[in-house]
Amino acid sequence: MNAELRSILDKHGRLGVPATGLDEAADLFRFGLDSIGIVNVMLAVESEFDVEFPDALLTRQTFSSIASITRVVRQLQSAPV
């Protein structure tokens, strides 16, 4: 999942640096992620991992780091349908 998320961030996150070189805990907003980038990343993650972010998870904290996005996606994948 890590490689896929980094690829999504590189393609859709509008970061100023490649996501491949970032630590999982790095603050993505520090590297250029903004509200438009969040929307683009969210849509790409939903498509790639067949999940849907509920409104309650559409927060800055959810998209603050690769680790945070990974954690949320795993929670969504394990949630009952």
N, C-alpha and C positions, 0 to 999 in steps of 0.2 A: 504494500500500500504506500510505503514511503516514497518509492520512486515515482509512482503514479501521481501522488500529490505534488511532488516537486516539479514534475512535468507540467501539471495543470497550473501551478503558480508561475512557472516560466512563460507559459503561453497566454495566461489570462490575468495574472495578478498585477501586471504593470509595475513590477519591482525594478529598482534601480540596479540590482545585482542578480546574478544567477542563483536560483533557489538551491541548486546542487551544492553550493558552497556554504550554505547557512546551517548553523546548528539548529537542531529541532526545537529548542527553546527560544531561539532568536525572535525578537519583536518584529513581526512582519511590517507593522506600521512604520517603524523606524527606517525600513528599507523601501518605503514607497507605497505600500498597500493603502488604497483609499476606498471610498464607498463604491465607486464604480468597479474597482478591482474586486471588492468583496462580492458584488452581485455576479460578476463574470466567473469568479472562482466557485461560488456556490452552485451556479447552474452547471458548470463543468463537473463538479464533484457529484452532484445529484445524478447526472447522466452516467458518469464513469462507474459509480458504485451502486447505482439503482437504489438510492435513498431519497428522502424528501425532508428538508429541514423545516421543522415546525416554527411558527413565528417566535416562540419563546427562545429559540436558539439562534435567531438572527441578531446576534450581538457582536460587539467589538471583541469581547473575550473569546467567543467561539473561533474567530478568525485571527487571533493574536499571534499564533505560532503554528508551526507544522505539527508539533506535539498536540496542541489543543484541537486542531482540525481532525487529526488522526483519532483522538479520544472520542470526539463527537460522532464521527463516522462509524466507529466500532459500536458505539452505543445504539446508533440508529439501525445498524445492520442486525443487532441482536434483539431489538425491540419486537414484541409480538405484532403481527400484521393486523 
